[in-house]
Amino acid sequence: MVDQASGADLAGLSFEALTPTGFLDRAAAVHADRTAVIDGPLRLTYRELHDRCLRQAGALAGLGVAQGDRVAVLAANSPLLLESHFGVLYAGAVLVTLNIRLSAEELRHIVEHSGARLLLFDPEFAELAEAATEALDGVRIVGPEEYERLRAEAAPYRVPVADERALMALNYTSGTTGHPKGVMYHHRGAYLQALAMVGHFRLTPEVVYLWTLPMFHCNGWAFPWAVTAVGGTHVCLRRVEPAQVWPLIVAERVTMLCAAPTVLISLVAAAPAALDGGRVTVAVGGAPPSPTLLRDCARIGFDVTHLYGLTETFGPAAICDWRPEWSALPEEEQSRLRARQGVSNLVSCAMRVLDAKGRDVPRDGQTIGEVALRGNTVMLGYYRDPAATRAAAPDGWLRTGDLGVLHPDGYLELRDRAKDIIISGGENISSIEVEAALASHPAVLEAAVVGVADERWGERPMAFVTLRPGAQATTEELRAHVRARLAAFKAPDRIELGELPKTSSGKIRKVTLKARANGG
Amino acid sequence: MVDQASGADLAGLSFEALTPTGFLDRAAAVHADRTAVIDGPLRLTYRELHDRCLRQAGALAGLGVAQGDRVAVLAANSPLLLESHFGVLYAGAVLVTLNIRLSAEELRHIVEHSGARLLLFDPEFAELAEAATEALDGVRIVGPEEYERLRAEAAPYRVPVADERALMALNYTSGTTGHPKGVMYHHRGAYLQALAMVGHFRLTPEVVYLWTLPMFHCNGWAFPWAVTAVGGTHVCLRRVEPAQVWPLIVAERVTMLCAAPTVLISLVAAAPAALDGGRVTVAVGGAPPSPTLLRDCARIGFDVTHLYGLTETFGPAAICDWRPEWSALPEEEQSRLRARQGVSNLVSCAMRVLDAKGRDVPRDGQTIGEVALRGNTVMLGYYRDPAATRAAAPDGWLRTGDLGVLHPDGYLELRDRAKDIIISGGENISSIEVEAALASHPAVLEAAVVGVADERWGERPMAFVTLRPGAQATTEELRAHVRARLAAFKAPDRIELGELPKTSSGKIRKVTLKARANGG
């Protein structure tokens, strides 16, 4: 029992499992009377949130949920989904967050694959919950009224975390191709990722965090736990519509939000003319923000930090950590630097860029390789899919499928998804680069570029562009705009104007566009 | 190998041992060209610091240091001591920091007890290093010239951390009574404590941290690792003399420092008349800052946060986390709130106040109990002293020996060390409270209050007071000042003016004063 040489813990007083529920325990002890949750007129203190979550665990136990069982939740960014990020864990169960934009059929597949036998849902998803589970045996669905009653009647309950690396949540990938895979999260990773977010975004008890990013997406990049760790305030949000968002930002004095660029574009486009000068910290991820978007954000008081990560890495593995000396550079150069993916975050152990033989590429800003990750904030693997796990991490390094370069300063800049790179006449064309060139045109709201099979060149770029409401531009004008900025061979031969198809989590469906471009 | 139910890590990609050397690895990858260390004219980048530390590990291995061996370092806050906080760990060894203010005899005891067979020292401590080790067999001492040569010749080297809870450092308590005990630190605790400091002090790459707090004291409250984690700058400092400190604060644009109140008092007293308005974040700990000191700090642009902890808890276990709403209170009330010990930090799992039967005291701001701690940032125990470990943590909760109350808002306020409380006529008198009352007199620089045996009352308070340079006050005037603020029975019967005796880490030696007061 006592091993002084190795420093074994004689009195057993120096170990507690790392689990994000520890942050709620602390907040309830330390910030009991501070506002934890705002949801319309509803206000919950940390004492109340803590009590609710412990009673949710009691209710789940009463419903027969045992340690390791999966509990699915179909909800927008509501108090139910927030408290499930603690209550399901207190119950010793595994949280399966469901994407509310999926079809009943897609949801059925996920619920079945996860093995969840209980599904909680918010009132607006009653029909969807029914439809998703009616073909499944033994799945119980619990709606808001029953849930509220069960939770109110239940006693506070908790199962201690015996193994901090145990499965804690499943996050199904949005799957731009193929069936979604269940990414396995563990307590330790969630705890550390939350601390990284606290550190990088300087979260304090004063943070008022608006839930524009879906919590069902990578568990909201660990912000359910990070905001709670510091005793900040969560502002719930059911729909990310500018007409809902802006009044909340103003009324609740929001200090921070996270969003994908596509969401940010629509928010910024609808910004009220007169803002009161309060600044908002914005973390953007999911795709690189264009310099144009960054400039627009700066104008309305959004301080943007670019994050990069995957569902497989608890969300943000890298951060474009701002260097003080960059603030003296011209605005255009700042935007270019800010759009890079950056460096590994405080707790992600390593980020490498590997060539085809698994060797590190030089830090020359030119040699393209695949981004590879490992460490405490990487998933355990894909649930019930050892083959996919092995394929994703052939040598213990998770291959992201993202291609990029390392600059001499050590910062990563993505050039493309492996499957989105366009190879034309033997030259690589980065679809991201062409998209950024298009987005710098004042009439362009959003752009996506894909490869089209070409007899002579192998592939040629084609662009799909959405113009800003009321703006006008011809495709010839846009092509000229790109040519003035990039090598001629990178300019898209064809440009189509219109809406862009998107996944349920707001990513542009390049697979669809590629099929359309190639006549599929 | 694959256990989907428990979420076992199929590809082995989601685990890295938590160790503070990981922060230097990150800084070298992410902030390679930023300034890591300033020491007079010397400037080191993170690339250089990383290289030095890996070569230190190589040099140690070359000297025969094996995994688990203890390496003692006798140095002020110099580059040697800073790099030893990484290099000794890279070598797989255990860092034993020595207090430079101890006598050769005291040092000999520590070196012998730790079993260190190698001692590194800075040039100014050559004689002391010789004297401390000459009676010890098989202890090799390595001075600056030999060290620089060995390090320059060595190849970079590292031993992976196999167990994150293994012994990583020994911190010998300053021992106001009895022999110093070797407090055992582990990698995991140091890593988490560093993240807590990053979060609470909002450390960024822009931090310029001045080393006023000795690194040999609780490994500098984890700041060697925390500042490195964010790629900030360490400013070395050999002596904490106002005449050395102020020019550095101005010249290097220092943004943060840590200090005990007694150090802060002397700094503030010597503040230049015209400061440039730059604000400095100051973490104060080791004893409660008086409201007077807090007021003086605010005047010169020092933003003070009060920390509370022990050597046994990697330094700060609690922080007086500031609530935004308090900023609207009158200044005196703010000072009172800021002098409280506060709440458990982001990563310390729990802080309790227990009565004599081990039950939690009510949060009434009145019932005094003993502060008890456990969690990941608590020591493994006392090195080679299982009996002392058991005595300190009889039930898995570390008893701090500090007496305090919990306020209704959950904040801890210490009333006294268990051994410093004065019991007079059955009433408890908090020596801290009487000291604060004395310190609020404009002529008082510092005060210490102890109990004197009294036939009638059991004990009576006696005060020892140092006046500010050039200030005048009679003891009768001081007594009247206390009477105007506290219950009459708390006013000290005797007040003696003069210097206060201090330990090597700057704490007032109350044991000495008590002996003097009682005619010992």
Contacts between the chains, C-beta under 8 A, distances in Angstrom:
chain1	res1	chain2	res2	distance
A	2	B	386	5.8
A	4	B	383	6.6
A	4	B	384	5.8
A	4	B	386	7.9
A	5	B	68	6.0
A	5	B	167	7.7
A	6	B	68	7.3
A	6	B	163	6.9
A	6	B	166	5.5
A	6	B	167	6.5
A	7	B	165	7.1
A	7	B	166	5.3
A	7	B	167	2.7
A	7	B	168	7.6
A	7	B	184	5.2
A	7	B	186	5.9
A	7	B	380	4.8
A	8	B	380	6.9
A	9	B	165	6.9
A	9	B	380	4.8
A	9	B	381	6.7
A	10	B	380	6.9
A	10	B	381	4.0
A	10	B	386	5.6
A	10	B	389	4.7
A	10	B	390	7.3
A	11	B	381	5.9
A	11	B	389	5.4
A	11	B	390	6.6
A	11	B	392	7.5
A	11	B	393	3.9
A	11	B	396	6.0
A	11	B	398	7.7
A	12	B	396	5.2
A	13	B	373	7.9
A	13	B	374	4.5
A	13	B	375	7.8
A	13	B	378	5.1
A	13	B	393	4.9
A	13	B	396	5.1
A	13	B	397	6.7
A	13	B	398	5.5
A	14	B	165	7.4
A	14	B	186	6.7
A	14	B	189	6.5
A	14	B	374	7.5
A	14	B	375	7.3
A	14	B	376	6.6
A	14	B	377	7.9
A	14	B	378	4.5
A	14	B	379	6.3
A	14	B	380	5.4
A	15	B	165	6.9
A	15	B	376	6.5
A	16	B	349	4.4
A	16	B	374	7.4
A	16	B	375	4.9
A	16	B	376	5.5
A	18	B	376	7.4
A	22	B	349	6.2
A	23	B	346	7.9
A	25	B	349	7.9
A	25	B	350	7.9
A	26	B	343	7.9
A	26	B	344	6.3
A	26	B	346	7.3
A	26	B	349	7.8
A	29	B	343	7.0
A	29	B	344	7.1
A	29	B	350	7.8
A	29	B	351	8.0
A	29	B	410	5.7
A	30	B	321	6.7
A	30	B	343	4.0
A	30	B	344	6.7
A	30	B	410	5.6
A	31	B	410	7.8
A	32	B	409	7.7
A	32	B	410	6.0
A	33	B	409	7.1
A	34	B	323	7.5
A	68	B	5	5.8
A	68	B	6	7.4
A	163	B	6	6.8
A	165	B	7	7.1
A	165	B	8	7.9
A	165	B	9	6.9
A	165	B	14	7.4
A	165	B	15	6.9
A	166	B	6	5.5
A	166	B	7	5.3
A	167	B	4	8.0
A	167	B	5	7.7
A	167	B	6	6.6
A	167	B	7	2.8
A	168	B	7	7.6
A	184	B	7	5.2
A	186	B	7	5.9
A	186	B	14	6.7
A	189	B	14	6.5
A	195	B	195	4.8
A	195	B	199	6.6
A	195	B	346	7.0
A	195	B	347	7.4
A	198	B	199	4.4
A	198	B	346	6.9
A	199	B	195	6.6
A	199	B	198	4.4
A	199	B	199	5.3
A	199	B	203	7.3
A	199	B	229	7.8
A	199	B	230	7.3
A	202	B	202	4.2
A	202	B	204	7.3
A	203	B	199	7.3
A	204	B	202	7.3
A	205	B	321	6.5
A	205	B	322	7.7
A	205	B	323	6.1
A	205	B	324	6.6
A	206	B	324	4.8
A	229	B	199	7.8
A	229	B	346	5.9
A	230	B	199	7.3
A	230	B	346	7.4
A	231	B	321	7.6
A	321	B	30	6.7
A	321	B	205	6.5
A	321	B	231	7.6
A	322	B	205	7.7
A	323	B	34	7.5
A	323	B	205	6.1
A	324	B	205	6.6
A	324	B	206	4.8
A	343	B	26	7.9
A	343	B	29	7.0
A	343	B	30	3.9
A	344	B	26	6.3
A	344	B	29	7.1
A	344	B	30	6.7
A	346	B	23	7.9
A	346	B	26	7.4
A	346	B	195	7.0
A	346	B	198	6.9
A	346	B	229	5.9
A	346	B	230	7.4
A	347	B	195	7.4
A	349	B	16	4.4
A	349	B	22	6.2
A	349	B	25	7.9
A	349	B	26	7.9
A	350	B	25	7.9
A	350	B	29	7.8
A	351	B	29	8.0
A	373	B	13	7.9
A	374	B	13	4.4
A	374	B	14	7.5
A	374	B	16	7.4
A	375	B	13	7.8
A	375	B	14	7.3
A	375	B	16	4.9
A	376	B	14	6.6
A	376	B	15	6.5
A	376	B	16	5.5
A	376	B	18	7.4
A	377	B	14	7.9
A	378	B	13	5.0
A	378	B	14	4.5
A	379	B	14	6.3
A	380	B	7	4.8
A	380	B	8	6.9
A	380	B	9	4.8
A	380	B	10	6.9
A	380	B	14	5.4
A	381	B	9	6.7
A	381	B	10	4.0
A	381	B	11	5.9
A	383	B	4	6.6
A	384	B	4	5.8
A	386	B	2	5.6
A	386	B	10	5.7
A	389	B	10	4.7
A	389	B	11	5.4
A	390	B	10	7.3
A	390	B	11	6.6
A	392	B	11	7.5
A	393	B	11	3.9
A	393	B	13	4.9
A	396	B	11	6.0
A	396	B	12	5.1
A	396	B	13	5.2
A	397	B	13	6.8
A	398	B	11	7.6
A	398	B	13	5.5
A	409	B	32	7.7
A	409	B	33	7.1
A	410	B	29	5.7
A	410	B	30	5.6
A	410	B	31	7.8
A	410	B	32	6.0
